[in-house]
Structure formats: structure tokens, C-alpha cells
Amino acid sequence: MSRTTRKIVIAGVMGAISIFLGASHLGFIPWLAGAALTIMHVPVIIGAVLEGPWVGLAIGFIFGAFSLLQGAIAPTGPADVWFTNPLVSILPRLLIGPVAWLVYKALKRANEIVALAVAGVAGSLTNTILVLGALGLFRFLPWALIGTIAVTNGLPEAVVAAIITVAVVAAWKRIETGRKGSTV
């Protein structure tokens, strides 16, 4: 398979996983006081780490566009209408993959497992900070509440993203090399 074909396939598969996670609500893990942690950004991170920033950007666009459409067509709560604004739903998601890829690329020579974990955290925090920042700038939420959400949801989401990213990418790379077993 050519490198370009592989990038297209990975972007399509990871984009489809993002959509599936959102449409099925499996992308949300029940959390404190009725809130939920999201893992919908994790396919963006994984795609970027595996295939680079442009693939991450494409998957981020798919994730953001799905979020926009879901907010417009099938909202599940009152806050979903905020995501009909592309500056809230799409723009922040475009940056998840490139940030995760840059972090991974910068750290992978020192220790690939640490690089994967930190890339997962960085990608997740990019989503959290930019989406919540947009919600604050548009005055959809008060800044004091945004800080609380960032800590109570954003940090656990970052930990979950790190764990899933390490597990999936480490397993994928073992499959690619044909080596048996895992170092995770």
C-alpha cells in the first residue's frame, strides 16, 4: 500500500471511529454529577501520531464537522446548540492532531512510550482548552465555571487519552513490525 493510500485509509477509519463514538454515545464515559468524559478526540490523536499532522487535521475536521452537525440536527442537550458555531465545534478540533504530532515527534527519540502518553495528554488538553476557551469568549459559559470544568473533566480526559493512545499505538506498531509481545 502506498504511503498516500495508507494516510487516506487511516484518516477515514479514525474519522469513522470518531463519528461512531459520537453517534452511539460510546465516546462518553459517565463521570461526576451527571457529567461525562469524552474520548471522541482520541482517534484524532492516534491518527496524527501514526500518520502525521495532515492526517490529524483531517480527522479533527471530521470530528468537528460531526459535532457541528449533531448540534444542529440532533442535539442531546441544551449546550449542544453552542456547537453549531464552527469556531467552537471545528476550529479547536483542527489543532488536536498537529499538536499531538509535534509533541510525539519531539519526544519519541528519548522514549516512545512517554512520547505517546504526552502526545495523548497534549492533544486532549488542546481540545479542552480551545473548546472551553471558545465557550468563554462567546460568553456561553462563565470563566469561573470553565476553570472547574477544565480541572474536573479536562484532566481525567487527558489521562484516559494518554492510556488509550499508548495502548493502541504500541499495539499497532508491534503489528507493523511483526514482533510478538508488547513492552507496554
Backbone torsions as a table, in degrees:
resi	resn	phi	psi	omega
1	MET	NA	134.2	-179.8
2	SER	-70.8	159.3	-179.5
3	ARG	-60.7	-40.7	179.6
4	THR	-65.7	-43.6	179.0
5	THR	-62.1	-42.6	179.3
6	ARG	-60.7	-44.1	179.1
7	LYS	-60.9	-43.6	179.6
8	ILE	-63.4	-43.8	-179.6
9	VAL	-63.7	-47.3	-180.0
10	ILE	-61.7	-44.1	178.7
11	ALA	-60.9	-43.7	179.9
12	GLY	-65.3	-45.2	-179.1
13	VAL	-66.1	-46.4	-179.4
14	MET	-68.1	-36.2	175.1
15	GLY	-63.0	-42.7	178.1
16	ALA	-63.8	-38.6	177.4
17	ILE	-64.0	-41.7	176.9
18	SER	-58.9	-46.1	179.7
19	ILE	-63.9	-44.5	178.8
20	PHE	-59.8	-44.8	180.0
21	LEU	-60.0	-39.8	179.6
22	GLY	-73.3	-46.4	-176.7
23	ALA	-67.3	-34.5	-178.4
24	SER	-88.9	-9.9	-175.6
25	HIS	67.2	11.8	174.6
26	LEU	-75.8	-11.2	178.6
27	GLY	-81.5	6.3	-178.9
28	PHE	-125.0	126.8	-179.9
29	ILE	-104.9	122.0	179.4
30	PRO	-54.6	140.8	-173.7
31	TRP	-141.1	-156.3	-173.6
32	LEU	-63.9	138.9	170.6
33	ALA	49.2	40.4	177.3
34	GLY	83.2	-5.6	177.2
35	ALA	-76.9	171.4	179.5
36	ALA	-138.1	147.0	172.0
37	LEU	-89.9	139.1	177.9
38	THR	-103.6	144.6	172.9
39	ILE	-120.3	15.4	-177.0
40	MET	-65.6	-21.2	179.8
41	HIS	-84.0	-12.4	-176.4
42	VAL	-62.9	-41.4	175.8
43	PRO	-59.3	-31.2	176.9
44	VAL	-64.0	-46.2	-179.4
45	ILE	-63.0	-47.8	-178.4
46	ILE	-62.2	-45.5	178.8
47	GLY	-60.0	-41.8	-179.9
48	ALA	-66.7	-42.2	-179.9
49	VAL	-65.6	-39.8	-179.0
50	LEU	-74.4	-39.4	-169.2
51	GLU	-127.4	0.9	174.0
52	GLY	106.3	175.0	-172.0
53	PRO	-67.2	-32.8	-179.3
54	TRP	-69.7	-36.3	175.5
55	VAL	-67.6	-41.8	176.1
56	GLY	-60.5	-40.5	177.7
57	LEU	-62.8	-43.3	-179.8
58	ALA	-64.4	-44.4	179.6
59	ILE	-67.7	-38.7	176.1
60	GLY	-60.3	-38.5	176.7
61	PHE	-64.5	-43.4	178.7
62	ILE	-60.8	-45.6	178.6
63	PHE	-60.4	-47.8	-178.7
64	GLY	-65.6	-42.5	179.2
65	ALA	-63.7	-39.9	177.0
66	PHE	-62.6	-43.0	179.1
67	SER	-60.7	-42.9	177.9
68	LEU	-62.8	-49.0	-179.1
69	LEU	-63.7	-41.6	179.5
70	GLN	-63.4	-41.1	178.1
71	GLY	-63.3	-33.8	-178.1
72	ALA	-83.6	-38.8	-171.3
73	ILE	-98.6	-42.6	-174.0
74	ALA	-136.8	61.6	-179.8
75	PRO	-63.9	142.7	179.4
76	THR	-105.3	-6.4	179.1
77	GLY	-160.8	169.2	-176.4
78	PRO	-63.6	-28.1	-179.0
79	ALA	-75.8	-17.6	-177.6
80	ASP	-61.1	-29.2	-179.7
81	VAL	-64.9	-23.9	176.8
82	TRP	-62.0	-28.1	-175.4
83	PHE	-83.5	3.4	171.7
84	THR	-76.6	-10.2	174.6
85	ASN	-86.8	118.1	-178.2
86	PRO	-63.1	-20.5	176.4
87	LEU	-72.2	-18.5	175.8
88	VAL	-96.4	-43.9	-172.2
89	SER	-88.5	-37.7	-173.1
90	ILE	-102.7	-52.9	-174.0
91	LEU	-52.7	-48.7	179.8
92	PRO	-61.9	-34.4	-176.6
93	ARG	-72.7	-24.0	177.5
94	LEU	-65.1	-27.0	-174.2
95	LEU	-93.0	-11.5	-178.7
96	ILE	-57.6	-53.1	-176.4
97	GLY	-64.0	-51.5	179.1
98	PRO	-58.2	-39.3	178.1
99	VAL	-64.9	-47.5	179.7
100	ALA	-59.8	-42.5	-179.9
101	TRP	-64.0	-44.2	179.4
102	LEU	-60.3	-43.7	179.0
103	VAL	-64.2	-46.7	179.4
104	TYR	-59.6	-48.3	-178.7
105	LYS	-60.5	-40.0	-178.8
106	ALA	-67.9	-30.4	-172.3
107	LEU	-106.6	-13.6	-168.9
108	LYS	-65.3	-28.1	178.9
109	ARG	-68.9	-32.9	-179.7
110	ALA	-73.1	-48.5	-179.2
111	ASN	-165.7	112.3	-173.7
112	GLU	-65.3	-38.5	-179.8
113	ILE	-65.5	-43.6	176.8
114	VAL	-63.0	-42.1	179.1
115	ALA	-59.5	-42.6	178.8
116	LEU	-64.2	-44.4	-179.4
117	ALA	-63.8	-45.8	-178.8
118	VAL	-68.1	-35.8	175.8
119	ALA	-63.3	-39.9	176.5
120	GLY	-61.6	-44.7	178.3
121	VAL	-64.3	-46.5	-177.4
122	ALA	-63.1	-43.6	178.4
123	GLY	-63.8	-42.8	179.8
124	SER	-64.6	-45.0	179.5
125	LEU	-67.6	-30.2	174.4
126	THR	-60.1	-46.9	177.5
127	ASN	-60.0	-51.0	-177.0
128	THR	-60.0	-52.1	-174.9
129	ILE	-65.3	-44.3	-176.9
130	LEU	-72.7	-40.0	178.4
131	VAL	-68.1	-47.7	179.3
132	LEU	-65.7	-36.3	176.5
133	GLY	-61.3	-42.9	177.5
134	ALA	-64.1	-41.1	178.2
135	LEU	-62.7	-35.4	176.3
136	GLY	-71.5	-43.9	-179.7
137	LEU	-62.2	-35.9	178.1
138	PHE	-86.5	3.8	177.7
139	ARG	59.7	32.7	174.2
140	PHE	-77.6	-29.5	178.8
141	LEU	-134.5	146.9	175.4
142	PRO	-72.9	146.5	-176.9
143	TRP	-57.9	-36.1	-180.0
144	ALA	-61.8	-39.3	178.8
145	LEU	-70.5	-35.7	179.7
146	ILE	-60.3	-42.4	177.7
147	GLY	-60.9	-42.2	178.7
148	THR	-63.9	-44.3	179.4
149	ILE	-63.6	-40.9	-179.7
150	ALA	-59.8	-39.9	-179.0
151	VAL	-78.0	-48.8	-173.8
152	THR	-74.0	-31.0	179.1
153	ASN	-108.4	-44.4	-174.2
154	GLY	-61.9	-44.2	-179.0
155	LEU	-68.4	-45.7	175.2
156	PRO	-62.0	-37.3	176.8
157	GLU	-61.1	-38.6	179.5
158	ALA	-65.0	-40.1	178.3
159	VAL	-65.3	-45.4	178.8
160	VAL	-62.5	-42.2	178.5
161	ALA	-61.8	-40.0	178.8
162	ALA	-63.0	-45.3	-178.1
163	ILE	-64.2	-47.7	-178.8
164	ILE	-65.8	-42.2	179.6
165	THR	-60.4	-47.1	179.0
166	VAL	-60.7	-48.3	-176.7
167	ALA	-62.3	-47.9	-175.5
168	VAL	-70.7	-48.3	-176.1
169	VAL	-69.6	-39.5	177.7
170	ALA	-62.6	-42.7	177.7
171	ALA	-64.5	-43.2	-179.8
172	TRP	-61.1	-44.4	-178.0
173	LYS	-67.5	-31.8	176.0
174	ARG	-68.1	-38.8	178.1
175	ILE	-64.2	-43.2	-179.9
176	GLU	-60.9	-41.7	-177.0
177	THR	-83.2	-15.1	-179.4
178	GLY	79.4	5.3	178.1
179	ARG	-75.1	145.2	178.2
180	LYS	-91.1	151.6	176.6
181	GLY	82.0	174.1	-178.1
182	SER	-135.4	151.2	176.3
183	THR	-98.2	1.8	-178.5
184	VAL	-81.7	NA	NA
